[in-house]
Amino acid sequence: MTEADVIEILGWLADAGVAVWLDGGWGVDALIGEQTREHKDLDLIVRDDRVACLSAEAQMSNHAWGYTPGDTDFRDMRLLHERLGTVLLPPYDQEG
């Protein structure tokens, strides 16, 4: 992730009226005033009352069709099932 990427993403969020705070490596670099190392990601903090999120059921439904799920998809859907009681839909209902 480049400095230009960060500026572009922050610009999109600002244009959408989403307030964010930098965290992690980019947050440190912002405080220092320069990029000090390469970064693989961008850690952002948003207020939880500004975050719109699909329900657990909608997440499950959207992950159950249209693509071949990977290991992280199986993990995420199992977590929704275990912690929130969301019904596992195929292919997540198979032991793996």
C-alpha positions as CSV (number, residue, x, y, z in Angstrom):
1,M,0.0,0.0,0.0
2,T,1.4,3.3,-1.1
3,E,1.0,6.8,0.3
4,A,-1.0,7.7,-2.8
5,D,-3.4,4.7,-2.0
6,V,-3.9,6.0,1.5
7,I,-4.6,9.5,0.4
8,E,-7.1,8.2,-2.3
9,I,-8.9,6.0,0.2
10,L,-9.1,8.8,2.8
11,G,-10.4,11.1,0.1
12,W,-13.2,8.7,-0.8
13,L,-14.2,8.3,2.8
14,A,-14.2,12.0,3.4
15,D,-16.3,12.6,0.3
16,A,-18.8,10.1,1.6
17,G,-18.9,11.9,5.0
18,V,-17.2,9.0,6.9
19,A,-15.0,10.1,9.7
20,V,-12.0,7.8,10.2
21,W,-8.9,7.8,12.3
22,L,-5.6,6.2,11.2
23,D,-4.2,3.4,13.3
24,G,-1.3,1.1,13.0
25,G,1.7,1.8,10.9
26,W,0.1,4.5,8.8
27,G,-1.1,6.2,12.0
28,V,2.5,6.3,13.3
29,D,3.8,7.6,10.0
30,A,1.1,10.3,9.9
31,L,2.1,11.5,13.4
32,I,5.8,11.5,12.3
33,G,4.9,13.3,9.1
34,E,6.5,10.9,6.6
35,Q,6.3,7.3,5.4
36,T,9.0,5.4,7.3
37,R,8.5,1.9,6.0
38,E,6.4,-0.2,3.5
39,H,2.9,-1.1,4.6
40,K,0.8,-4.0,3.5
41,D,-2.5,-2.6,4.8
42,L,-4.4,0.4,6.1
43,D,-5.8,0.3,9.6
44,L,-8.7,2.6,10.1
45,I,-11.0,3.3,13.1
46,V,-14.6,4.4,12.6
47,R,-17.3,5.2,15.1
48,D,-19.5,2.1,15.5
49,D,-22.7,4.2,15.3
50,R,-21.6,5.2,11.7
51,V,-20.9,1.6,10.5
52,A,-23.7,-0.1,8.6
53,C,-23.4,-3.8,8.5
54,L,-25.5,-6.6,7.1
55,S,-27.2,-8.9,9.5
56,A,-25.5,-12.3,10.3
57,E,-28.2,-14.0,8.3
58,A,-27.6,-11.7,5.3
59,Q,-23.9,-12.3,5.5
60,M,-24.5,-16.0,5.5
61,S,-26.8,-15.8,2.5
62,N,-24.4,-13.6,0.5
63,H,-21.5,-15.9,1.2
64,A,-23.5,-19.0,0.1
65,W,-23.6,-18.4,-3.6
66,G,-21.9,-16.8,-6.5
67,Y,-18.3,-17.9,-5.9
68,T,-16.1,-20.6,-4.5
69,P,-15.5,-19.9,-0.8
70,G,-12.0,-20.1,0.6
71,D,-10.8,-21.1,4.1
72,T,-11.5,-17.7,5.5
73,D,-15.1,-17.8,4.3
74,F,-15.6,-21.1,6.1
75,R,-14.0,-19.7,9.2
76,D,-16.1,-16.6,9.2
77,M,-19.4,-18.4,8.6
78,R,-18.6,-20.9,11.3
79,L,-18.0,-18.0,13.7
80,L,-21.3,-16.5,12.8
81,H,-22.9,-19.8,13.5
82,E,-21.1,-20.5,16.8
83,R,-21.4,-17.1,18.3
84,L,-24.6,-15.8,16.9
85,G,-26.6,-18.9,16.1
86,T,-26.8,-18.2,12.4
87,V,-28.0,-21.2,10.4
88,L,-25.2,-22.6,8.3
89,L,-26.1,-22.7,4.6
90,P,-24.5,-24.9,2.0
91,P,-21.6,-25.3,1.5
92,Y,-20.8,-24.2,5.0
93,D,-23.1,-26.8,6.6
94,Q,-20.6,-29.6,5.6
95,E,-17.9,-30.7,7.9
96,G,-14.6,-29.7,6.6
